[in-house]
Amino acid sequence: MHNKNCTCWNCPAIDLTGSVDFRACGQSREVFTQDSGDGGEAYIVAECARRPALGLFDPTSVTFEECPEWQPTPYGYLLKDMRVMILGMDGYLGWTLALWLANLGCKISGVDSFARRAWVAERGANSVVPIHTMDERLKAAREVLGLDNIQFRQIDILKQRDLLRQFIEEVRPEAIVHYGECPSAPYSMIDLDHASYVQQNNVLGTLGVLFMMRDLVPEASLIKLGTMGEYGTPLTGRPLFEGMFPADAVLKWGDREWSLGGELTPRDPPSFYHVSKVQDTYNVCEACKYWWLRSYDVMQGIIYGVHTPQLAADPRLRTRLDMDECFGTVVNRFVTQAVVGFPLTVFGSGEQIRGLIALEDAMQCMTRLIAHPPEPGQYDVVNQMSSYCSVRQLADAVARVASREFGIPVVIQRVENPRVEADIHPYEPVYNKLPDRLGFQPQASLESEIYRMLELLTQPHIKARLEENKHLILPRTWWSGFKRPVETLEVVEEVKYEPRVAVYGS
Ligand SMILES: NC(=O)c1ccc[n+]([C@@H]2O[C@H](COP(=O)([O-])OP(=O)(O)OC[C@H]3O[C@@H](n4cnc5c(N)ncnc54)[C@H](O)[C@@H]3O)[C@@H](O)[C@H]2O)c1
């Protein structure tokens, strides 16, 4: 198990105390291991919040493998009945993770303002996979999956800080997963109001969460969602390291040389939404430094898909899926377009490369991160993706599966690119930590997940919803400020693939 040698030092159920005021200063860890300077030995001892009868002990003396509070799961040792708070629980990922973790025995406390439902409605769109009210979702989770370990409160993270503080105080979460932000680049580029809204909601919402964690649950780990988009696509071709430069990276200038090891890597955010994520990165990193909070900043690739075993167990348990220009993500959008016979709209050359990960694989990664909390004061970054390819290759993959397996003819169309981004660029992402340190092994292939999506989205009641949203596919939001539909640059002839004998998933 990847986390078997972690000790109480990593465990969020620990209360740290001792002769060092370690929360006051990011350097305290060194003081902890060295002489305190006043003639006495500096020390930190631990008390277990779950087993206070143990008294005070050395926080590095008990491993997760030895501790009866940590129990084996397929994703590493996990704290028994671990208290996990999910901010943004009504969203595409939040709802999926709530069911996934509840199924592993975690006690879930969810928070959401239902803002995503409102943003999509504002654009005149709707989730094409029908989603139910939170009450109906929770009822279905109880009835179908026997999960009565999910509670929920409607709270706006930014505007109702008192309510959030109260909820955190009541629950005392051991991990906080922060999905609760506006995730759309085009939405942030509509106009000044939308740009300001996205940056306030995301940056100031997260800042409030950080202060609440400092005051209420400093030992809890924060798993904060960033995006691979934070890095942009540097034309120099330098690798996209996992948030920080590796120890042996150097900066050379003239005849001098400096180590870059441990410094945050440059970011090149391609929209005001991405800028909000970069600002979050700095705020989370600083909070870990000032207050010894512990966090994984997750640079997540584009998620695609509809499947986990829990989501597929009942139509009322399905998570949302959007196809409009603001809230549909690329693979999900291409699949919906194929189903309604709308040409797959590849922006510009289609040579832009993106990191990707299937929904179910993203859930596996999140569980592994929760199971392996960072050390106090540790700000760590993971690039959470399982593959990468060009947008044109994605369109080809959707066309291939749709035409071969479902007999759906697909046209690919290059259209003007409303974004300001490099059309052709090098791309060398580094994504080693999750597989190498945390045991992540991708389970879903792009094609098998496209197949599953097509199976769901071609059902007549969903296809009817796709038809209703079809007029919202073509982008109208230009980074330049224009508001006009993009024009076609090239129609790639209908992609025909020979029908296969064997069918995916059969
Ligand atoms: N889906 C992807 O492909 C992808 C890729 C990279 C990063 N991310 C990041 O992952 C996170 C989740 O993405 P998602 O696709 O599930 O988005 P989502 O919009 O479906 O989920 C976010 C949820 O947070 C809620 N929320 C937003 N602001 C809130 C506030 N102030 N108070 C309370 N609730 C609030 C929304 O109502 C929504 O339900 C986002 O931070 C996003 O930026 C997503």
The ligand as a Gaussian input file, in Angstrom:
#p B3LYP/6-31G(d) Opt

LIG

0 1
 N      -14.398000      19.083000     -15.096000
 C      -13.174000      19.264000     -15.535000
 O      -12.822000      18.820000     -16.636000
 C      -12.159000      19.993000     -14.697000
 C      -10.827000      20.049000     -15.149000
 C       -9.883000      20.707000     -14.369000
 C      -10.264000      21.296000     -13.175000
 N      -11.567000      21.251000     -12.765000
 C      -11.909000      21.882000     -11.492000
 O      -12.576000      20.939000     -10.671000
 C      -13.572000      21.575000      -9.888000
 C      -14.907000      20.884000     -10.085000
 O      -15.237000      20.892000     -11.460000
 P      -16.637000      20.416000     -11.993000
 O      -16.463000      20.073000     -13.417000
 O      -17.208000      19.407000     -11.062000
 O      -17.461000      21.785000     -11.896000
 P      -18.948000      22.015000     -11.373000
 O      -19.311000      23.404000     -11.741000
 O      -19.842000      20.932000     -11.881000
 O      -18.797000      21.880000      -9.807000
 C      -18.475000      22.947000      -8.966000
 C      -19.566000      23.040000      -7.915000
 O      -19.193000      24.062000      -6.999000
 C      -20.339000      24.826000      -6.692000
 N      -19.905000      26.176000      -6.305000
 C      -19.239000      27.073000      -7.043000
 N      -19.063000      28.211000      -6.355000
 C      -19.615000      28.004000      -5.143000
 C      -19.768000      28.796000      -3.983000
 N      -19.320000      30.064000      -3.919000
 N      -20.396000      28.283000      -2.903000
 C      -20.858000      27.007000      -2.930000
 N      -20.771000      26.204000      -4.019000
 C      -20.151000      26.710000      -5.107000
 C      -21.178000      24.826000      -7.963000
 O      -22.550000      25.063000      -7.688000
 C      -20.924000      23.421000      -8.507000
 O      -21.912000      22.524000      -8.099000
 C      -13.573000      23.042000     -10.303000
 O      -12.809000      23.773000      -9.386000
 C      -12.889000      23.028000     -11.645000
 O      -12.248000      24.239000     -11.912000
 C      -12.524000      20.609000     -13.498000

